Each structure stands twice: as structure tokens, then as C-alpha cells.
Amino acid sequence: MKNNIRQLRKEFGFRQEDMATELGVTRQTINAIENEKYNPTLELAMKLAKLLKTTVDELFILDS
């Protein structure tokens, strides 16, 4: 599953560490999600969308 997390994170001026702390996960988790190596739980996806002021649908793109 593709995502726009890195782009939005940079637009908001967040570091991976900042997001990880805010979301209660590790920096490695944020890195793995950004690099499409890990799909977050629904709860984490919703928290990411809220933090980045977008929707889950806008944040994640399902591969065809």
C-alpha cells in the first residue's frame, strides 16, 4: 500500500521522531510505514491522518 506520509510530514515540518512520540510508536515504525514496508493498524492509520490533518483515504493509496 502506498502512502503520502513522508510528503505531508515534511510539509508540516515534523521529524520522524516527533511523529513517533506524538503517536506513541517508535521512529522505526514511522520509517517502515513511509517506506511501505509496514502497513499500520487501522487505529494508527487514523491517528496519522488526524495528526497530518487529512483523511485515511487521502493518506493511503491501495495498490491495484
PADO-205128 format. One record per residue (C-alpha): residue number from 1; residue in one letter; chain; x, y, z. Coordinates in steps of 0.1 Angstrom, whole numbers. Example, Ala and Ser with C-alpha at 12.3 -4.5 7.8 and 13.67 -1.06 7.14 Angstrom:
PADO-205128
1,a,A,123,-45,78
2,s,A,137,-11,71
***
This chain:
PADO-205128
1,m,A,0,0,0
2,k,A,14,34,-10
3,n,A,11,65,12
4,n,A,18,102,13
5,i,A,31,103,49
6,r,A,67,114,41
7,q,A,55,143,19
8,l,A,29,155,44
9,r,A,53,151,74
10,k,A,78,173,57
11,e,A,52,199,48
12,f,A,42,201,85
13,g,A,79,203,95
14,f,A,77,171,116
15,r,A,107,148,121
16,q,A,100,111,122
17,e,A,109,113,159
18,d,A,83,140,165
19,m,A,56,119,149
20,a,A,66,88,167
21,t,A,65,105,201
22,e,A,31,121,193
23,l,A,17,87,182
24,g,A,32,65,208
25,v,A,53,44,184
26,t,A,90,42,175
27,r,A,108,62,149
28,q,A,115,29,132
29,t,A,77,23,128
30,i,A,72,57,111
31,n,A,102,49,89
32,a,A,88,15,79
33,i,A,54,29,71
34,e,A,69,57,50
35,n,A,90,32,31
36,e,A,59,9,25
37,k,A,75,-20,45
38,y,A,48,-20,72
39,n,A,10,-13,70
40,p,A,-2,4,101
41,t,A,-32,-8,121
42,l,A,-64,10,115
43,e,A,-61,28,148
44,l,A,-26,41,139
45,a,A,-37,50,104
46,m,A,-65,71,118
47,k,A,-41,88,143
48,l,A,-17,95,114
49,a,A,-45,111,93
50,k,A,-56,132,123
51,l,A,-21,144,130
52,l,A,-15,153,94
53,k,A,-49,169,91
54,t,A,-62,146,63
55,t,A,-83,115,58
56,v,A,-71,79,58
57,d,A,-83,77,22
58,e,A,-61,107,12
59,l,A,-31,93,32
60,f,A,-31,58,19
61,i,A,-34,45,-17
62,l,A,-44,9,-22
63,d,A,-23,-8,-49
64,s,A,-42,-22,-78
***
